[in-house]
Amino acid sequence: MRRALYYMSTDGRGMPIYSRVKRRRMCLIHVVWDLPNDPDGNVQHIAEHGITVDEVEDVLFDPFSQTATSRSTGNPITFGYTSGERYLGVVWEHVMDDPLTMRPVTAFDAPEPTSAGR
C-alpha cells in the first residue's frame, strides 16, 4: 500500500494544485501535480502518453532511478522503473530545494539501458 501525504495549495496564479510527499534516501520529496481535470495540467499531459501519476511517482521516489539533464529542455530528467517494471523517462521542473520539490512536466516510455540490472 502506498502511503503519501496529500495537501492542496495554490500556485502563484491562484490555481489549485495538489502535492504528494514521500521520503526518499532520508530526504523529503514533494511532487506537485495540477488538478486531474485541468486540461492543460501535468496529470492530463502524462495521461496522453498512457502514463499514470503513480507510475511517475514510482520513478521519482525510487532511490535506484538515475537523474540527468534533458538535452532538449535543460530540465532534470529521471529514468527508472515503475512497480510494473515499465522503464520511463520523467522530465520535471525543480521548484525548490528544501524540501526537494519537483513538478513533472512530461513522461514517456524510454529504451532500457543496456546494462540494466533489474
C-alpha positions as CSV (number, residue, x, y, z in Angstrom):
1,M,0.0,0.0,0.0
2,R,1.3,3.4,-1.0
3,R,1.3,5.9,1.8
4,A,1.8,9.6,0.9
5,L,0.6,12.8,2.4
6,Y,-1.6,14.9,0.1
7,Y,-2.3,18.6,0.5
8,M,-3.9,21.3,-1.5
9,S,-2.4,24.7,-2.2
10,T,-2.4,27.2,-5.0
11,D,0.2,28.2,-7.4
12,G,1.2,31.8,-8.0
13,R,-1.8,32.4,-10.2
14,G,-4.3,31.2,-7.6
15,M,-4.8,27.9,-9.4
16,P,-5.3,24.9,-7.2
17,I,-2.7,22.2,-7.2
18,Y,-2.0,19.2,-5.2
19,S,1.2,17.7,-3.9
20,R,2.3,14.2,-2.7
21,V,5.0,13.9,-0.2
22,K,7.2,11.0,0.5
23,R,10.7,10.2,1.8
24,R,13.5,9.0,-0.5
25,R,17.0,8.4,0.8
26,M,16.3,10.1,4.1
27,C,15.1,13.3,2.4
28,L,11.6,14.6,2.0
29,I,10.4,14.9,-1.6
30,H,7.3,16.8,-2.8
31,V,5.8,16.1,-6.2
32,V,3.4,18.8,-7.3
33,W,0.5,17.9,-9.6
34,D,-2.1,20.0,-11.3
35,L,-5.7,19.1,-10.7
36,P,-6.6,15.9,-12.7
37,N,-9.4,17.7,-14.6
38,D,-7.1,20.6,-15.7
39,P,-6.9,20.1,-19.5
40,D,-3.5,21.9,-19.6
41,G,-2.1,20.3,-16.5
42,N,0.6,17.8,-16.0
43,V,-1.7,15.0,-15.0
44,Q,-3.6,15.2,-18.3
45,H,-0.3,15.6,-20.2
46,I,1.2,12.4,-18.9
47,A,-2.1,10.6,-19.4
48,E,-1.9,11.5,-23.1
49,H,1.3,9.3,-23.1
50,G,-0.5,6.4,-21.4
51,I,1.3,7.0,-18.1
52,T,-0.3,7.4,-14.7
53,V,0.6,9.7,-11.7
54,D,1.5,6.5,-9.7
55,E,3.9,5.4,-12.4
56,V,5.7,8.8,-12.5
57,E,6.0,8.7,-8.7
58,D,7.3,5.2,-8.8
59,V,10.2,6.5,-10.9
60,L,10.7,9.8,-8.9
61,F,10.7,8.1,-5.5
62,D,12.8,5.1,-6.4
63,P,16.4,5.6,-5.0
64,F,17.8,3.5,-7.9
65,S,16.4,5.9,-10.6
66,Q,19.0,8.0,-12.4
67,T,18.7,11.7,-12.9
68,A,20.4,13.7,-15.7
69,T,19.7,16.9,-17.7
70,S,17.4,16.8,-20.6
71,R,19.2,17.7,-23.8
72,S,16.1,19.3,-25.3
73,T,14.8,21.4,-22.4
74,G,17.6,21.6,-19.9
75,N,15.3,20.4,-17.2
76,P,16.1,17.4,-14.9
77,I,15.1,14.0,-16.3
78,T,14.8,10.9,-14.2
79,F,14.9,7.4,-15.7
80,G,13.7,4.5,-13.8
81,Y,11.3,1.6,-13.4
82,T,7.7,1.6,-12.3
83,S,6.4,-1.0,-9.9
84,G,5.1,-2.8,-13.0
85,E,8.7,-2.9,-14.5
86,R,7.9,-0.3,-17.1
87,Y,11.0,1.9,-17.9
88,L,10.2,5.6,-18.1
89,G,11.8,8.9,-18.5
90,V,10.2,11.7,-16.4
91,V,11.1,15.3,-17.2
92,W,10.4,17.6,-14.3
93,E,10.9,21.2,-13.1
94,H,12.9,21.9,-10.0
95,V,10.6,24.0,-7.8
96,M,12.7,24.3,-4.6
97,D,15.5,22.6,-2.6
98,D,14.3,22.3,1.0
99,P,12.3,20.2,0.9
100,L,13.1,19.0,-2.6
101,T,10.0,19.9,-4.6
102,M,9.5,18.8,-8.2
103,R,6.8,19.3,-10.8
104,P,6.6,16.7,-13.5
105,V,6.3,18.2,-17.0
106,T,6.1,15.0,-19.1
107,A,6.8,11.3,-19.1
108,F,7.4,8.7,-21.8
109,D,8.4,5.1,-22.3
110,A,12.2,5.1,-22.7
111,P,14.5,2.4,-24.0
112,E,16.1,0.4,-21.2
113,P,19.8,0.9,-20.6
114,T,21.9,-1.9,-21.9
115,S,23.4,-2.6,-18.5
116,A,20.1,-2.6,-16.7
117,G,20.4,-4.6,-13.5
118,R,16.7,-5.0,-12.7
